[in-house]
Amino acid sequence: MEKWECTICGYIYDLEIGDPEHDIEPGTPFEKLPKDRVCPVCGATKDQFVKLE
């Protein structure tokens, strides 16, 4: 499935898992995350994530 990596700290956002600690349900596409969403580890903005192939 779809995964996105923070280029600052290496945190992985996994579509299958979501981010339950921050009320992001499993299956939520990265593009559908709030615009002000930041990395839960380092605070990087969404534009600092890259899609993993």
Secondary structure, 3 states (H helix, E strand, C coil): CCEEEECCCCCEEECCCCEHHHCECCCCCHHHCCCCCECCCCCCEHHHEEEEC
